[in-house]
């Protein structure tokens, strides 16, 4: 009996943490919010309510794990993404009305542009409001149209008062900045006591002639009067009020739920989904407005796991928020230097050892993280395969140089490089194309060209419900969900058990990339490897690294749909392959194109650029003979046929990669 009781108690102790782990600790910042939260908890028992004094206190509690989530506005989404918090948006509010496009409105009979605001009079909806202050002032600072070197120089408000001859900025301190209340017709508060408060007031301030430019949301100009007004665009031009989508300062992002990067965001979403929308988006019964969520919201949208504050807010808004705290950005680099993004210790070491004067090296944890750094201008370039070029293109990046694998084409020009994707098996294993289902597989990486996209297309095609996850029994596809069968065969760096590098999409995982996938096959961990056609020959007969020194090329063969029941020699890839795909390319931002191309043209004169020590294919493919510039648009570079293949695999498999979803999601039309 005692043994049974002790066993039962032990089970309860084990069970308790897992039950409490499903709780969502919601952070509220007022007693009214606490009352609403406790009511919502009766609809969704997993919801817990934790009271803090402010949004900032809540963000600190979420960072430390004392709370899990809170809904915040765009400004706080930005702050939450900074290093002192490192939180991310996980759920977005959706509204019936359009998001606020912050605009600069002027009368049609005036002639000045956004570059001529000095000594003009200005009207603003309210101090520290998105449309009237945060976005317009942040953008003017970011674009150097409002001189301000940051808080150490002077308060931002003082810099604004130096730009405009007078203003009406309701809510600003009249005692400290009387100049910025001079155009107001009341007490300069952001309240009905000030005639020119909110968007409607800012428009009336402009209409009455107390201001020459009004900063507000696009929909504040009455439709019957729009012909009398125009918008100032950031490029110095003007547009009609109806053309606000082509002439705005930035869009205010929807309010978002923020949490830690490692939080179970889907569980938080599920807990909220248990509550009727009529309860989530209603505050009147609790003595307030917009408690926990905006009353104007209609539903909640779960965000991709790759979403961060930069992708959520888009570049214009993000840079406006940054400039509000930091001041004018440094002048663009004139020295032509670039920053190369590396994804492993070995790549960083090679990059540093190259000692290219005009190239600095920046470390990231993965290709995806490199893309994000390049978008944020924290790095400039890296070389990736065609599948990753597609993802980069969806995030606004462009291919600028291509690896060329034929010396003759380097010397005399010619057809752009490409390569075959092949399925390699061990000779005598009995594995054929027709017997592939249920076998163990080795992949260069999730969403990589040879390792994932092409085999996915060749194996699953348009078969509903087919994915590489359920086609193979287990595999190693670095970058896949660590809990999935596609990480089961991965080994990490083999330095420690259970280490973080297992299944990581970088060379810290020994089965990552071409050499890793081939090694996975050669070590008999997997039964088929999806790689580039040259790999089997390059890593055998004494040509490979230490782990491959005893491998013989004759021990490896190819399988393909054209020979479903047989195998062919590894060097017969021309007749037995899965696809011919574009070569790897260097991607960057359009604004960095010239610098990246110029640096690489000079750098490839160094014979070490395409050599790797210790590991293979560091920074570039080792088989690269030269880099050739490309000015082709993304569609031409990848070809429509290849793009169709990629998108077909998305349609039949698990959807587009998370980063593509994060870059293309439309929350604010």
N, C-alpha and C positions, 0 to 999 in steps of 0.2 A: 504493500500500500504506500509506504514512505517513498519507495523508489518511483512508483507511478506518479506521486504528487510532485516529487522533485523534477521528474521529466517534464510534467505538465508546466510547472513554473518556468523551467528553462525555455520551453517553447514560447511561453508568453513573453519572456524577456527578449528573446530573439525577434518575436513578431512586433513588439512595440515600436522600435525605431523605424521599421518599414512602414507602419501605419502612419506615424507622425511625419515621415518623409513626404507623404502625399499632401500634407497641409500646405496651403499657400498663405504666407504671412504678408498681408496687405498693409502698406504703410499709409496712415491717414494723418492729416496735419491740422485738424480742428475737431472740436467736440461734435459739431454738426456732421462732419464726415464720419466720425466714429459711430454716431447714431445710425447713419445710413448703412455703413459697413456691417454693423451688427444685425441690421434688418436683412441685408443681402445674405449674410451667413446662415440665416434660417432657410434660405432657398438652396444654398450650396454649403453643406456642412464642412467641407474641406477648407473653407475660407476662414482665416483668422485675422483679427484686426489689431494693429499695433499703432499707438498714437505717438507722434513725434511733433516737435515744435515748428518745423519748416520743411520745405522741399529738400534743402541742403542736408538737414538732419536725416531725412529719409534716405537720401542717396548714400550717406555714410553708413546707415544701418544696413542697407541692401548690400553694400560692398563687403561688410563684415559678416553677413549672413544672419544678422538679427532680424532682418525683414527680407522679403523676396521681390516685391514689385510696388510700383506707384505709377499713375498716369501723369505725364508732364507735358508742357508746351515745347515748341521748337528750341527756344533758348536753353531750356534745361536738358533737352536731348543732347544738345551740343556739349554742355558742361559735363553731363554724365559720361560722355565718351572720352573725356580727357584722362590723362594718366593717373590723376589722384583718385579717380573712381573706376574707370574702365568698365562702365556698364554699356549696354546696347539696347536699342529698341527691339521689342519682341512682338508687339501687337500694335496695330494702328487703328485709330477711330476712323469711321467713314461717315460722311455727311451728305445730306441731300444737296445743299448749296455747294457751289464751287469754292475751292480754296482761295484765300486772299492773294491776288497778284499785287504786290506793292508797286505803286506807280507814282511818277512825278507829273502832276497835271498843271498845265499853263493855259492862258487864254490864247485863242488862235491868232489874234492880231498882234501878238508879241513876236520877237525875232530871235531871242537868245536860245542857247542850247544847254545841255547838262554841264558843258565845260565852262559856262559863263555865269555861275551862281554867285560869284564874289559880289558883295554889296547888294544882292537882291533881298527881297523880303519873303519870308517863308511861313507857311501854315502847316501844322502837324496835327494828326488825329489826337494823340496823347503821348506823353513822355514814356519811353520804354515799352510802347506798344509796337507790335511787329510792323504794321503798315506805316506808322507815323514816325517811328524813331529807329528801332533796332535794324530793320532792313535798309531803309534809305541811308541812314548815317553810316552804318557798317559798310555798305557798298561804296559810298563816296570815299570813305577812308581807304578801303581795299583797292580802289582804282586811283588813288592819289589825287582825287578831285577835292578832297578836304584834307589840308595839311594837318597832321597830328602824329607826333613821334611816340605816343603812348603815355600811360599815366605818370611816368617819371618826368615827362616834359611839362604837362599841365593837365587839368581835368578835361575830359572830352567835351563837356558842356562849354568850357571856355573857348575851345577850338571852334565849336559850332558858332558861338557868338562872334567870333572873329571873321567867320565866313559870310554870314548874313548881316545886313544892316539892321534888321529887326525881325522878330519872329513872334509867333504864338504857338507855344509848346505847352499845352495844358498838362499840369501835373508836375512840372519842373519847379524848382525852388525859386520863387519870385524874389526872395530876399537875397539869394546868392547870385542869381542871373536875371536881373530886372530886364535886361536887353532882350531876353528870350521870351518875355511876357508882354513886350511893348505893343504888339499888334493885337493882343487879346481884347475882348469886350466883356470882361467880368473879373473874377478873382484869380484867373489863370490856373484853376484846379481842374482835374479831370473829372468833372461832375457837372450837373445841370446849372451850377452857379456860374459856369463859364459858357458863354454863348457859342464859342467856337470849339467846343470839345467833341471828341469822337470824329469819325469819318465825315458825317454830315456837317459838323461844325467846321472842319478843315475846308470843305468845299465852299461853305458860306463865306469863310474868311477870304478865300481866293475870289469868289464872285463879287464880294463887296468892295474889293480893291485894297483890303488891308494886307494882302500878300500877293506876290507875283508868281509863286509856285506853291503847290499843295502836295504834301506827301501823305498818301492814304491808300486804301484798297480800291481796286479797279471799279467796283460796282457802286461807288458812292456818287458818281456823276449821274444825275437824272437823265434818263434816255431822251427826254424831250429837249434837253439842253446840250447834248453831246456835240452837236455841230459847231458850237461856240468854243470848244476846248480841244487841246491836243496833248499828247504825251511826249515827254522828253526821254529819249532812248540813251542807253549807256554808250552807244557808238557815236553819239553826237548828232544823230538825226532826230526827226520828229515823226510821229505817226498819229492817226486819228484815234479817238478813244476806243472805237470798236476793234482796233488792232492791238489791244493790250497783250495778247498772247505772243506777239512778236516784239513787244516794247515794254518790258517790265523790269524792275530792279532785282527781284527774286520772289519766289513763291513761299508763302508761309506753309510749312509742312503740317499735316494733321497732328493733333496731340497723340502721344504714343505711350504705351506701357513700357517701362524700362526695367531691366533686371541684370543679373550677372551673366557673363558670357557662358559660364558653365551651368547655368540654371536649366531646369527642365521646362523650357518655354512652352512645350506642347501641353504639359500638365496644367500650367497656369491658364492657358487658353481653354482647356477642357473644363476647368473649375468655373471659369467665367461664363462659359456657354450653357451651364446648367441654370443660369439666372435669366429670366425673361427680359427682353430689351426694354420693356416698359418700366421695369424696376431699375435696371442699370443706368438708364439715361433720363432719370427723373429725380429732381432734388427738392421740389417745393414742399413735400411733406416733412422734410428734415430742416426746414428753416434756412435754406441757402440756395445757391445757384452753382451749377457745374460741380457738384460734389462727387469726388472720385473720378467721374467721367463727365464729358461735355453733355449738357442737356440737349444740344442740337445733333448729337451723334445718332446714327440709326443702326449701326452694327460695328462689330470688331473684326479686323482682318489679321489673321496670323501671318507674321513676316518670316521670310526665309532665314535659315540659321546663319547665313553669311552676311546678313544685314548688319551694318554698323552706322554710327551717327553720320558719317560722310555720305554714304550711299543713300541713306534715308533722306537727308536734307538737300542733297545735290550741291554741286560746287559753289554756286553763287551765294546761297544762303549760308553754307558752312564758312566760306571765306568772310562773309559779312560778320558773322558771330565772332570769328577769330580776330578780325580787325577792331571790333568794338572793345576788345580787351588789350590788344597788342599794338595797335597803331598802324601807320602806313607800312606796307610790306617792303622788304629790301628791294633795291633795284634789281631787275633781271640780270643774271650773270652774263657778262660780256666776254668772259675768258674762254667760252666754248667748252668748259669742262662738263663732264657728265658723271652720274652716279649709277654704277651697275649693281643690279640686285642679285644676290647669291642666296642659295637655299640650303646650304650645308656648310659644315666646318671645312670640308675638303675644297668646296668651291671658293669659299672666302680666302682660304690659304693660297689657292692658285691665283685668284684675282689680285691679292696683295703682292704675290711674288712676281707677277708680270711687270709691276712697277711702271705702269703707263701713266705718265705725268698728268695727262688730261682726263684720267678716269679714276674715280674713287669707288670704293666697294662698300655696299650696304647690305647687311645680313637680314634675311627674313626667314620665317619658318617653313614656307611652302610657296609654290608658284602662285596660288591664289593670294597669299599675303603680299607677294611682289606686285601683283596687279593692283592691289589696293594702295600700296606705297606709291606706285607710279601715278595712279590717279590723284593721290593727295600731294604729288610733287615732292615726296620724300625719297624718291629714287627715279631713275629715268628709263631704264631698259633692261631686258633680258631676252634670251633666245628660248623659244618654245616650239612644240610641234603644232601641226595644223589644227588639231582638235582644240588646243589651247589658244591658238590664234583666233579661232572662231569665238571662244568665250571672251577673249580680250576685246575683240571687235564689238561685241554686244555691250561692253562697258566703255566704249568710246575710244579705245586705243587702236593703233594702226601698225601694220607691218611695214618696215622700212628697209631691211636688208635680209637676204635669203642665203642660206647655206648652199654652196655649190660643191657637189661631190666629184666632179670631173675636171681634171686639170686643163684639158683642152678647152672646155667652156670658159674657164677662168681666163685663159690666154686670148681666145678669139671671140668670146661671147657665144651665144647659142641658146638652146632650149633651157628654160628654168629647171632646176634640179627637182627630182622627185624620187621616191623609193617604193619598193613593194612591201606590203605587209604579208607576213607568212605565219603559218601555224607549224611549229617544230615539235617533233616527238622523238623519243629515243628509239633507235633501230631495234626491232625485235620485241617491242613492247606490246604489239598487237593493236595499238590504238590507230583507228582510221577515222575519216570524217563521219562515217555512218555510225561509228561506235563511241562517238565523243560524249554523248549525253551521260551525265552522272560521274564523269571523270574529275580529276583534280587539276586545276588550271593555274597558270602563272601569267600575270599581266604586268605590263610596265607601270601602270598606274590608272586610277579611276579617271575616266574621260580623256585619257591620252589616245592619240591616233591609233598606233599599232596595237597597243595593249587593250583598248576597250572599245572605241567607237567602231572600228572596222570589224572586229570579230562579232560585236553585238549586231551589226547590220547583216553580216554574212550568216550568222547562226539563227538569229531571231527574225530578221527581215520584218515582215509585217504580221507576224504571228501574234495574235492578241494574248496578253498575259505572259509571254515569254520574256525572260530577262536572263542575263548571265548568272545572276544570283540563284535562280531556280533551275537553270540548265545544268550547271556544274554542282557537284556535291559539296565542294569546298575549294578555296583558292587563295591567292594572295594578289590583291589589287590595291596597292598603297594609296591611301586617301579615302578608302571606303569606310563605312561605319565600323568602328572597332568591334562592335558586338555582332557584326554580320559574319556569315560564312566566308565572305570574301577577304577577311582578315585572318582567318583561322590558320592559314599556312605561313603567314608572315613571321619573321623572326626578330625584327628590330636590329639593333647593332650587335646583338649576341654578347653584350657586356654584363647584363643583369637580367634576372627573371622579372617579368612583369613591368619592364621599363616603358617609358613614354614613347620611345622611338618606334615601337612595334606598329607596323602598318602606316607609318607616317609617310607622306608624299615627298620625301627627300632622301638623299643618299645615306641618311642616318639609318634607314631601313635597308638591310643588305639586299633585299629582293626588289628594290625600286629601280625603275628605268630599264633600258635594254639589257644591260649586263646583269641586273638583278633578276629579271624574268628568266633569262637564260640560265643563270646560276640555280634558280629555283627548280628548273627542269633537270639540269646536269646533276644536282645533288639528290635527285629522285624524290624531292618534296612534292613536286607536281608531275603531271603526266603529259601536259601540253603547254607550250609557251608561245605567246603571240608577240612577235618582235619584228624588227626590220630585217630585210633579206640578207644583209651582209654580216649579221652578228655571228651566226654559227661558224662561218669561215674565219672571222676575225678573232674568235676566242678559242680556237682549237689548234692542234698540231704545233704547240709551243708558242703560239702568238699571243695568248691571253695572259691575264694577271696570275698571281700565285695560285689562287684556288682552282684555276683552269689548266694548270701546267700539264696534267696527264690526259686531258680530253683529246679525243681523235674526231676529226670532222666526219669520218665515215660512220660514226656511231649515231649520227643525227640525220633525220629525214623530214620531209615535208608532207603535210596532208592538206587536201583542199576539196571543195565541192565538185570540181571537175574530175577528180579521181576518188570517188567516195569510198571505195573499198580497198584501195591500195595506198602505198606510200611512194614517194619519189626522192631522188638524191637531193641533198640540201642546196646544191648549186643549180638546180633546175627550177629556180624561182620564177623564171620568165613564163613557164607554162603551168606552174602550180602556185598560185598566190591568192590572197583574198581581195586585194585592191592595190591600185597604184595611187599614191597620195602625195600632196605637196610637201616639199622639203621644209625643214625647220626654219623659222624666221625670227628676226629680232623685232620686238614690238616696243612701242613707246607712245607718248602723247604727240599730237600733231605739232604742238608748239616747240617740242624738243627734237623734232625730226632732223633738222639740219645739223645740230651739234652732234647727235648720235651717229649719223652717217659719216660726218667728217672725222670724228674720233676713231671709228672702226676702220675706216679706209686707211688711216695712218697706222693703227694698231696691228692690222693683219700683215704688215711688213715684218713683224716679229714672229719668227717661226714657231715660238712656243704657244701662240694663241690657241692652236687647235691640238695641243698635246696635253695629256692628263697623266699625272704621276699617282700611283697607288690605286686610284679608281679610274673608271672610264667616263668619257663624255661629260667632263666638267666644264661648265659654261657653254660649250659648243660640242657638237658631235665630233668625235675624233677623226671621222672620215672626211670632214670638211676640208676642201682645198682652198677655198676663198669665200668671202662674203660679197654678194652682188646687190647693188641698190635696186629697190623696187618702188615705183610710184603708183602701182596699180591699186585701185580701190579694193577693199576687202573682198567683195563678191568676185571680182576678176581674178584676184590672187588665188583664192580657194577654189574657184570655179563653181558654177551653180550645181553641177552634178554632185560634187563633194558636199556642198552645203545641204543639198536635198538628202543625201545619205545620213548626215549628222542629225538633221531634224527628224528624219524618219525613225531613227533609233530613239530619240527623245519621245516621240509619239507612242511607240510601242513598249518602251521600257519604263523607267521610273521618272519620266519627265525630264525637263531641262535641268542642267546642273544648278545647284543652289545659287552660285554667284551670278549666273545668267538671270535667274529669277530676281535676285536682289537688285541687279542693274537695270532691269527692264520693267519692274512692277510699276503700275500707274496708280498712285494713291491720290494724286492731286491733278486732275486733267486740266 
